[in-house]
Amino acid sequence: MTVSTTHGSDLSTWPTGRLLAVAARLVEQRWVAVLGGMGLTHAGLIALHTLREGPLPQRTLARRCQVTDQTMSRTLDRLVKAGFVTRSPDPADARRQLTRLTDEGRTAHDRAVRAEPALLGVLGDDAAFRASLLELITQLSTDG
């Protein structure tokens, strides 16, 4: 099968790593658009996912999401404004606040999780995965 981009290059001859990089970039662009339409960012989605287990202090949340405290602070500010999380004093330590997922945040998380399979399709064994990558790249690069 000959698969080419809008520039005419035969993608079927490209190394798998390059195909993966291209597919990742194209999926990333789509994912950003889908999340943006939901009022989320990648960092926000990870925070919502992590908060599904229960309320957490910001520092703990940042550590579990593998981001800096400053990044988490900005992320939480956006999530609070969107109504996806709330902050309240920690009854165990008044010096810190706990971040809690709201019903709206849970709904936003669930919507984002349901949206992901449509972006990725079904993956199987290596040969099928490679063919899927070729098809995904072709479709994503010609849709725009």
TORZA-622331 format. One record per residue: residue number from 1; chain; residue in three letters; z, y, x of N, C-alpha, C, CB in turn. Coordinates in nm, 3 decimals, padded with zeros to 5 digits. Each point is the difference from the previous one (the first is absolute). Glycine has a CB too. Layout:
<NUM,'A','ALA',<Z,Y,X>,<Z,Y,X>,<Z,Y,X>,<Z,Y,X>> ...
***
This chain:
<1,'A','MET',<00.000,-00.117,00.086>,<00.000,00.117,-00.086>,<00.000,00.123,00.090>,<00.123,-00.123,-00.187>> <2,'A','THR',<-00.211,00.216,00.162>,<-00.003,00.126,00.074>,<00.067,00.105,-00.086>,<-00.214,-00.064,00.122>> <3,'A','VAL',<00.319,00.122,-00.067>,<00.074,00.104,-00.070>,<-00.005,00.124,00.085>,<00.153,-00.168,-00.114>> <4,'A','SER',<-00.193,00.279,00.053>,<-00.008,00.122,00.080>,<00.069,00.115,-00.069>,<-00.213,-00.079,00.097>> <5,'A','THR',<00.252,00.177,-00.017>,<00.059,00.123,-00.053>,<-00.112,00.094,-00.039>,<00.206,-00.027,00.144>> <6,'A','THR',<-00.169,00.144,-00.189>,<-00.101,00.100,-00.034>,<-00.076,00.046,00.124>,<00.143,00.074,-00.193>> <7,'A','HIS',<-00.093,-00.106,00.312>,<-00.067,00.037,00.124>,<-00.094,-00.110,00.048>,<00.196,00.141,00.061>> <8,'A','GLY',<-00.205,-00.253,-00.134>,<-00.093,-00.106,00.034>,<00.048,-00.101,00.101>,<-00.170,00.161,-00.052>> <9,'A','SER',<00.292,-00.151,00.102>,<00.052,-00.095,00.098>,<00.031,-00.134,-00.067>,<00.095,00.191,00.136>> <10,'A','ASP',<-00.130,-00.301,-00.071>,<00.024,-00.134,-00.053>,<00.145,-00.040,00.027>,<-00.243,-00.063,00.036>> <11,'A','LEU',<00.328,00.079,-00.137>,<00.143,-00.029,00.016>,<00.028,-00.147,00.026>,<00.047,00.191,-00.150>> <12,'A','SER',<-00.136,-00.281,00.109>,<00.027,-00.143,00.020>,<00.004,-00.037,00.147>,<-00.110,-00.046,-00.218>> <13,'A','THR',<00.063,00.133,00.306>,<00.005,-00.028,00.144>,<00.125,00.060,00.066>,<-00.250,-00.005,00.001>> <14,'A','TRP',<00.326,00.084,-00.074>,<00.118,00.065,00.056>,<00.112,-00.101,00.022>,<-00.065,00.215,-00.114>> <15,'A','PRO',<00.150,-00.195,00.217>,<00.117,-00.086,00.020>,<00.098,00.014,-00.118>,<-00.027,00.023,00.252>> <16,'A','THR',<00.097,-00.130,-00.278>,<00.093,-00.002,-00.113>,<00.104,00.113,00.008>,<-00.033,-00.247,-00.014>> <17,'A','GLY',<00.083,00.275,00.135>,<00.099,00.107,00.014>,<-00.054,00.134,-00.045>,<00.101,-00.124,00.188>> <18,'A','ARG',<-00.227,00.150,-00.155>,<-00.062,00.126,-00.043>,<-00.018,00.002,-00.152>,<-00.118,00.019,00.222>> <19,'A','LEU',<00.078,-00.133,-00.277>,<-00.013,-00.010,-00.147>,<00.134,00.029,-00.067>,<-00.186,-00.168,00.026>> <20,'A','LEU',<00.290,00.111,00.030>,<00.133,00.022,-00.056>,<00.039,00.146,00.008>,<00.064,-00.232,00.065>> <21,'A','ALA',<-00.094,00.297,00.048>,<00.033,00.141,00.016>,<-00.074,00.085,-00.103>,<00.041,-00.037,00.244>> <22,'A','VAL',<-00.167,00.009,-00.264>,<-00.079,00.075,-00.098>,<00.054,-00.026,-00.140>,<-00.204,-00.013,00.149>> <23,'A','ALA',<00.228,-00.114,-00.181>,<00.054,-00.033,-00.133>,<00.135,00.067,-00.021>,<-00.121,-00.220,00.004>> <24,'A','ALA',<00.205,00.219,00.099>,<00.132,00.063,-00.012>,<-00.014,00.149,-00.027>,<00.096,-00.172,00.155>> <25,'A','ARG',<-00.186,00.236,-00.086>,<-00.020,00.143,-00.021>,<-00.049,00.029,-00.142>,<-00.050,00.027,00.245>> <26,'A','LEU',<-00.044,-00.107,-00.292>,<-00.055,00.021,-00.134>,<00.103,-00.029,-00.108>,<-00.226,-00.059,00.087>> <27,'A','VAL',<00.303,-00.049,-00.067>,<00.107,-00.031,-00.096>,<00.106,00.109,00.003>,<-00.042,-00.247,00.029>> <28,'A','GLU',<00.074,00.296,00.090>,<00.098,00.108,00.015>,<-00.043,00.123,-00.080>,<00.061,-00.087,00.228>> <29,'A','GLN',<-00.189,00.124,-00.218>,<-00.050,00.115,-00.075>,<00.015,-00.021,-00.150>,<-00.161,00.049,00.186>> <30,'A','ARG',<00.126,-00.167,-00.232>,<00.014,-00.031,-00.142>,<00.146,00.000,-00.042>,<-00.210,-00.136,00.010>> <31,'A','TRP',<00.293,00.076,00.073>,<00.143,-00.012,-00.030>,<00.064,00.138,-00.009>,<00.007,-00.224,00.116>> <32,'A','VAL',<-00.042,00.313,-00.025>,<00.051,00.136,-00.002>,<-00.039,00.068,-00.131>,<-00.013,00.014,00.253>> <33,'A','ALA',<-00.112,-00.033,-00.295>,<-00.047,00.061,-00.125>,<00.074,-00.057,-00.120>,<-00.225,00.037,00.104>> <34,'A','VAL',<00.243,-00.169,-00.107>,<00.070,-00.064,-00.112>,<00.145,00.048,-00.005>,<-00.151,-00.202,00.017>> <35,'A','LEU',<00.218,00.199,00.097>,<00.140,00.044,00.004>,<00.011,00.148,-00.035>,<00.049,-00.174,00.173>> <36,'A','GLY',<-00.140,00.255,-00.121>,<00.001,00.142,-00.029>,<-00.011,00.027,-00.150>,<-00.101,00.044,00.223>> <37,'A','GLY',<00.019,-00.123,-00.290>,<-00.014,00.011,-00.146>,<00.127,-00.035,-00.075>,<-00.239,-00.052,00.028>> <38,'A','MET',<00.329,-00.019,00.039>,<00.128,-00.038,-00.059>,<00.113,00.092,00.046>,<-00.080,-00.237,-00.012>> <39,'A','GLY',<00.046,00.335,00.094>,<00.103,00.089,00.054>,<00.079,-00.061,00.113>,<00.014,00.102,-00.222>> <40,'A','LEU',<-00.076,-00.198,00.293>,<00.068,-00.071,00.108>,<-00.075,00.014,00.132>,<00.092,-00.161,-00.167>> <41,'A','THR',<-00.020,00.132,00.274>,<-00.057,-00.017,00.133>,<00.038,-00.140,00.047>,<00.013,00.252,00.055>> <42,'A','HIS',<-00.066,-00.294,00.059>,<00.040,-00.131,00.055>,<00.150,-00.003,00.025>,<-00.227,-00.028,00.106>> <43,'A','ALA',<00.278,00.134,-00.045>,<00.143,00.006,00.029>,<00.082,-00.004,-00.128>,<-00.048,00.130,00.209>> <44,'A','GLY',<00.001,-00.060,-00.310>,<00.070,00.000,-00.129>,<00.002,-00.137,-00.063>,<-00.066,00.237,-00.031>> <45,'A','LEU',<-00.047,-00.308,00.037>,<-00.006,-00.134,-00.057>,<00.094,-00.095,00.073>,<-00.237,00.041,-00.066>> <46,'A','ILE',<00.243,-00.030,00.197>,<00.091,-00.086,00.077>,<00.145,00.031,-00.037>,<-00.166,-00.011,00.190>> <47,'A','ALA',<00.198,00.139,-00.207>,<00.137,00.037,-00.040>,<00.033,-00.056,-00.138>,<-00.017,00.209,00.138>> <48,'A','LEU',<-00.075,-00.194,-00.234>,<00.024,-00.055,-00.133>,<00.019,-00.151,00.006>,<-00.136,00.186,-00.101>> <49,'A','HIS',<00.052,-00.252,00.179>,<00.011,-00.145,00.015>,<00.138,-00.039,00.053>,<-00.248,-00.013,00.040>> <50,'A','THR',<00.293,00.085,00.061>,<00.128,-00.031,00.063>,<00.116,00.029,-00.095>,<-00.099,00.052,00.224>> <51,'A','LEU',<00.087,00.051,-00.306>,<00.108,00.037,-00.093>,<00.008,-00.092,-00.122>,<-00.028,00.234,00.076>> <52,'A','ARG',<-00.067,-00.323,-00.093>,<00.006,-00.094,-00.113>,<00.124,-00.090,00.009>,<-00.252,00.003,-00.014>> <53,'A','GLU',<00.302,-00.023,00.133>,<00.119,-00.084,00.020>,<00.129,00.072,-00.037>,<-00.121,-00.119,00.181>> <54,'A','GLY',<00.116,00.251,-00.194>,<00.119,00.077,-00.035>,<00.006,00.129,00.080>,<00.120,-00.211,-00.057>> <55,'A','PRO',<-00.024,00.298,00.022>,<00.011,00.130,00.067>,<00.037,-00.015,00.147>,<00.066,00.102,-00.218>> <56,'A','LEU',<-00.116,-00.006,00.297>,<00.026,-00.001,00.144>,<00.021,00.141,00.051>,<-00.136,-00.209,00.025>> <57,'A','PRO',<00.217,00.224,00.079>,<00.007,00.129,00.069>,<-00.133,00.026,00.071>,<00.251,-00.023,00.031>> <58,'A','GLN',<-00.284,00.150,-00.012>,<-00.127,00.037,00.062>,<-00.019,-00.064,00.136>,<00.010,00.214,-00.124>> <59,'A','ARG',<00.090,-00.212,00.208>,<-00.014,-00.055,00.136>,<-00.032,-00.150,-00.005>,<00.161,00.173,00.086>> <60,'A','THR',<-00.094,-00.246,-00.174>,<-00.027,-00.144,-00.014>,<-00.141,-00.022,-00.051>,<00.243,-00.044,-00.043>> <61,'A','LEU',<-00.282,00.125,-00.055>,<-00.135,-00.011,-00.056>,<-00.105,00.028,00.108>,<00.088,00.070,-00.227>> <62,'A','ALA',<-00.066,00.034,00.306>,<-00.093,00.034,00.108>,<-00.012,-00.117,00.099>,<00.058,00.245,-00.026>> <63,'A','ARG',<00.054,-00.303,00.062>,<-00.002,-00.111,00.096>,<-00.076,-00.120,-00.059>,<00.221,00.078,00.095>> <64,'A','ARG',<-00.195,-00.110,-00.222>,<-00.069,-00.114,-00.061>,<-00.149,00.024,-00.017>,<00.211,-00.056,-00.118>> <65,'A','CYS',<-00.249,00.181,00.099>,<-00.142,00.035,-00.014>,<-00.067,00.028,00.135>,<00.052,00.096,-00.226>> <66,'A','GLN',<00.028,-00.102,00.331>,<-00.047,00.019,00.138>,<-00.064,00.136,00.021>,<-00.035,-00.245,00.015>> <67,'A','VAL',<00.104,00.349,-00.067>,<-00.042,00.138,00.022>,<00.121,00.081,00.046>,<-00.183,-00.019,-00.175>> <68,'A','THR',<00.157,00.140,00.224>,<00.110,00.086,00.044>,<00.075,00.056,-00.121>,<-00.129,00.059,00.209>> <69,'A','ASP',<00.250,-00.012,-00.184>,<00.078,00.064,-00.106>,<-00.075,00.121,-00.057>,<00.214,-00.078,00.109>> <70,'A','GLN',<-00.278,00.154,-00.021>,<-00.074,00.119,-00.043>,<-00.117,-00.038,-00.092>,<00.066,00.115,00.214>> <71,'A','THR',<-00.140,-00.218,-00.176>,<-00.112,-00.047,-00.084>,<00.052,-00.046,-00.136>,<-00.129,-00.069,00.206>> <72,'A','MET',<00.240,-00.005,-00.204>,<00.056,-00.049,-00.126>,<00.048,00.116,-00.085>,<00.068,-00.214,00.112>> <73,'A','SER',<-00.012,00.316,-00.051>,<00.047,00.116,-00.075>,<-00.116,00.066,-00.075>,<00.183,00.035,00.169>> <74,'A','ARG',<-00.294,-00.015,-00.100>,<-00.118,00.060,-00.065>,<-00.054,-00.091,-00.110>,<-00.056,00.120,00.215>> <75,'A','THR',<00.052,-00.249,-00.187>,<-00.049,-00.096,-00.099>,<00.088,00.003,-00.124>,<-00.091,-00.145,00.183>> <76,'A','LEU',<00.223,00.144,-00.163>,<00.091,00.002,-00.114>,<-00.009,00.131,-00.078>,<00.151,-00.153,00.124>> <77,'A','ASP',<-00.172,00.264,-00.054>,<-00.017,00.127,-00.071>,<-00.117,-00.009,-00.098>,<00.094,00.125,00.199>> <78,'A','ARG',<-00.205,-00.184,-00.154>,<-00.118,-00.015,-00.087>,<00.030,-00.097,-00.116>,<-00.152,00.045,00.197>> <79,'A','LEU',<00.222,-00.153,-00.167>,<00.031,-00.099,-00.104>,<00.097,00.056,-00.103>,<-00.037,-00.182,00.167>> <80,'A','VAL',<00.132,00.265,-00.125>,<00.092,00.066,-00.093>,<-00.078,00.094,-00.092>,<00.189,-00.016,00.168>> <81,'A','LYS',<-00.277,00.098,-00.108>,<-00.081,00.094,-00.080>,<-00.087,-00.073,-00.101>,<-00.001,00.157,00.193>> <82,'A','ALA',<-00.048,-00.275,-00.158>,<-00.083,-00.079,-00.090>,<00.082,-00.073,-00.106>,<-00.164,-00.028,00.185>> <83,'A','GLY',<00.296,00.026,-00.168>,<00.086,-00.070,-00.096>,<00.011,-00.150,00.026>,<-00.062,00.171,-00.164>> <84,'A','PHE',<00.021,-00.216,00.284>,<00.001,-00.142,00.032>,<00.133,-00.048,00.057>,<-00.243,00.018,00.040>> <85,'A','VAL',<00.322,00.073,00.017>,<00.132,-00.034,00.052>,<00.096,00.114,-00.030>,<-00.101,-00.142,00.184>> <86,'A','THR',<00.229,00.110,-00.178>,<00.105,00.101,-00.009>,<00.091,-00.017,00.120>,<-00.011,00.006,-00.254>> <87,'A','ARG',<00.080,00.102,00.287>,<00.102,-00.003,00.106>,<00.132,00.039,-00.065>,<-00.168,00.056,00.185>> <88,'A','SER',<00.273,-00.127,-00.147>,<00.133,00.032,-00.051>,<00.103,-00.033,00.107>,<-00.073,-00.045,-00.239>> <89,'A','PRO',<00.191,00.108,00.232>,<00.102,-00.027,00.102>,<00.038,-00.148,00.004>,<00.088,00.233,-00.032>> <90,'A','ASP',<-00.066,-00.281,00.151>,<00.043,-00.139,00.021>,<00.149,-00.007,-00.029>,<-00.182,-00.042,00.174>> <91,'A','PRO',<00.224,-00.037,-00.273>,<00.143,-00.009,-00.032>,<00.085,-00.052,00.117>,<-00.065,-00.037,-00.238>> <92,'A','ALA',<00.002,-00.037,00.329>,<00.073,-00.056,00.114>,<00.012,00.098,00.115>,<-00.080,-00.224,-00.067>> <93,'A','ASP',<-00.007,00.328,00.068>,<00.000,00.096,00.110>,<-00.065,00.129,-00.050>,<-00.010,-00.185,00.175>> <94,'A','ALA',<00.091,00.283,-00.210>,<-00.049,00.125,-00.060>,<-00.091,00.079,00.093>,<00.209,00.006,-00.133>> <95,'A','ARG',<-00.211,-00.039,00.262>,<-00.086,00.072,00.095>,<-00.146,-00.041,-00.011>,<00.194,00.017,00.152>> <96,'A','ARG',<-00.222,-00.125,-00.218>,<-00.140,-00.044,-00.011>,<-00.038,-00.018,-00.147>,<00.016,-00.114,00.225>> <97,'A','GLN',<-00.147,00.107,-00.246>,<-00.052,-00.020,-00.135>,<-00.072,-00.133,-00.009>,<-00.022,00.248,-00.030>> <98,'A','LEU',<00.026,-00.304,-00.089>,<-00.074,-00.123,-00.027>,<-00.129,00.036,-00.073>,<00.216,-00.136,-00.010>> <99,'A','THR',<-00.320,00.069,00.045>,<-00.128,00.018,-00.068>,<-00.020,-00.118,-00.093>,<-00.099,00.130,00.195>> <100,'A','ARG',<00.065,-00.098,-00.320>,<-00.020,-00.104,-00.102>,<-00.139,00.011,-00.059>,<00.245,-00.001,-00.051>> <101,'A','LEU',<-00.303,-00.113,00.022>,<-00.128,-00.009,-00.068>,<00.020,00.034,-00.147>,<-00.083,-00.175,00.164>> <102,'A','THR',<-00.002,00.259,-00.221>,<00.005,00.030,-00.143>,<-00.093,-00.098,-00.073>,<00.052,00.246,00.045>> <103,'A','ASP',<-00.045,-00.245,-00.177>,<-00.092,-00.082,-00.079>,<-00.145,00.040,00.029>,<00.175,-00.027,-00.180>> <104,'A','GLU',<-00.198,00.159,00.196>,<-00.134,00.048,00.032>,<-00.045,-00.051,00.138>,<00.040,00.205,-00.143>> <105,'A','GLY',<00.053,-00.210,00.237>,<-00.031,-00.051,00.133>,<-00.031,-00.147,-00.003>,<00.147,00.173,00.096>> <106,'A','ARG',<-00.073,-00.248,-00.175>,<-00.026,-00.144,-00.013>,<-00.139,-00.022,-00.062>,<00.250,-00.046,-00.026>> <107,'A','THR',<-00.283,00.125,-00.075>,<-00.131,-00.011,-00.064>,<-00.111,00.035,00.098>,<00.103,00.057,-00.221>> <108,'A','ALA',<-00.085,00.051,00.299>,<-00.100,00.040,00.099>,<-00.019,-00.110,00.104>,<00.060,00.242,-00.036>> <109,'A','HIS',<00.049,-00.301,00.081>,<-00.008,-00.110,00.098>,<-00.078,-00.117,-00.060>,<00.219,00.072,00.104>> <110,'A','ASP',<-00.184,-00.110,-00.225>,<-00.067,-00.113,-00.065>,<-00.150,00.026,-00.016>,<00.213,-00.054,-00.120>> <111,'A','ARG',<-00.250,00.175,00.082>,<-00.142,00.036,-00.015>,<-00.072,-00.012,00.135>,<00.057,00.156,-00.191>> <112,'A','ALA',<00.005,-00.107,00.296>,<-00.062,-00.006,00.132>,<-00.019,-00.144,00.045>,<00.103,00.221,00.058>> <113,'A','VAL',<-00.002,-00.304,-00.080>,<-00.010,-00.141,00.039>,<-00.112,-00.069,-00.078>,<00.248,-00.004,00.054>> <114,'A','ARG',<-00.259,00.036,-00.182>,<-00.107,-00.061,-00.082>,<-00.139,00.049,00.043>,<00.161,-00.017,-00.191>> <115,'A','ALA',<-00.169,00.136,00.247>,<-00.128,00.056,00.042>,<-00.053,-00.063,00.129>,<00.065,00.213,-00.110>> <116,'A','GLU',<00.024,-00.264,00.193>,<-00.042,-00.050,00.131>,<-00.101,-00.113,-00.004>,<00.221,00.068,00.079>> <117,'A','PRO',<-00.206,-00.171,-00.162>,<-00.099,-00.109,00.003>,<-00.142,00.047,-00.028>,<00.180,-00.152,-00.073>> <118,'A','ALA',<-00.197,00.252,-00.010>,<-00.134,00.051,-00.028>,<-00.062,00.062,00.125>,<00.067,00.041,-00.238>> <119,'A','LEU',<00.017,00.007,00.329>,<-00.050,00.058,00.124>,<-00.039,-00.107,00.101>,<00.142,00.198,-00.041>> <120,'A','LEU',<-00.074,-00.310,00.039>,<-00.018,-00.101,00.104>,<-00.081,-00.121,-00.042>,<00.214,00.075,00.090>> <121,'A','GLY',<-00.213,-00.107,-00.218>,<-00.068,-00.121,-00.044>,<00.077,-00.124,00.043>,<-00.221,00.120,00.011>> <122,'A','VAL',<00.160,-00.232,-00.023>,<00.064,-00.128,00.034>,<-00.041,-00.040,00.141>,<00.003,-00.072,-00.244>> <123,'A','LEU',<00.094,00.041,00.327>,<-00.026,-00.044,00.137>,<00.027,-00.149,00.010>,<00.061,00.228,00.092>> <124,'A','GLY',<-00.137,-00.297,-00.010>,<00.018,-00.143,00.017>,<00.002,-00.040,00.145>,<-00.111,-00.036,-00.217>> <125,'A','ASP',<00.040,-00.073,00.251>,<-00.003,-00.046,00.138>,<-00.074,00.102,00.087>,<00.006,-00.241,-00.078>> <126,'A','ASP',<-00.006,00.217,00.210>,<-00.055,00.099,00.093>,<-00.145,00.035,-00.029>,<00.158,-00.085,00.170>> <127,'A','ALA',<-00.244,-00.017,-00.193>,<-00.141,00.027,-00.025>,<-00.017,00.080,-00.130>,<-00.063,-00.211,00.122>> <128,'A','ALA',<00.137,00.173,-00.223>,<-00.006,00.072,-00.127>,<00.057,00.141,00.016>,<00.020,-00.217,-00.126>> <129,'A','PHE',<00.087,00.230,00.204>,<00.058,00.132,00.025>,<-00.101,00.090,00.070>,<00.229,-00.102,00.013>> <130,'A','ARG',<-00.298,00.047,00.087>,<-00.101,00.078,00.072>,<-00.112,00.043,-00.094>,<00.055,-00.125,00.212>> <131,'A','ALA',<-00.102,00.033,-00.294>,<-00.104,00.035,-00.097>,<00.052,00.105,-00.097>,<-00.099,-00.232,00.021>> <132,'A','SER',<00.225,00.219,-00.060>,<00.060,00.099,-00.089>,<00.007,00.137,00.067>,<00.133,-00.181,-00.109>> <133,'A','LEU',<-00.100,00.183,00.237>,<00.003,00.127,00.073>,<-00.138,00.065,00.002>,<00.189,-00.086,00.141>> <134,'A','LEU',<-00.290,00.006,-00.114>,<-00.137,00.054,00.001>,<-00.036,00.058,-00.136>,<-00.064,-00.167,00.176>> <135,'A','GLU',<00.095,00.095,-00.280>,<-00.031,00.045,-00.135>,<00.080,00.126,-00.035>,<-00.052,-00.237,-00.067>> <136,'A','LEU',<00.178,00.238,00.102>,<00.086,00.115,-00.027>,<-00.052,00.125,00.070>,<00.196,-00.153,-00.027>> <137,'A','ILE',<-00.229,00.139,00.153>,<-00.051,00.115,00.075>,<-00.129,00.051,-00.063>,<00.105,-00.089,00.211>> <138,'A','THR',<-00.193,-00.002,-00.247>,<-00.126,00.039,-00.061>,<00.023,00.077,-00.131>,<-00.110,-00.201,00.104>> <139,'A','GLN',<00.194,00.145,-00.188>,<00.026,00.064,-00.130>,<00.069,00.136,00.016>,<00.018,-00.228,-00.103>> <140,'A','LEU',<00.082,00.235,00.187>,<00.072,00.124,00.016>,<-00.084,00.109,00.066>,<00.208,-00.132,00.014>> <141,'A','SER',<-00.295,00.093,00.077>,<-00.079,00.102,00.069>,<-00.118,00.049,-00.082>,<00.068,-00.104,00.214>> <142,'A','THR',<-00.108,00.032,-00.317>,<-00.113,00.044,-00.083>,<00.045,00.061,-00.133>,<-00.138,-00.179,00.106>> <143,'A','ASP',<00.266,00.164,-00.142>,<00.049,00.054,-00.126>,<00.010,00.151,00.000>,<00.125,-00.209,-00.031>> <144,'A','GLY',<-00.098,00.268,00.149>,<00.027,00.144,00.007>,<-00.122,00.081,-00.008>,<00.194,-00.047,00.132>> 
***
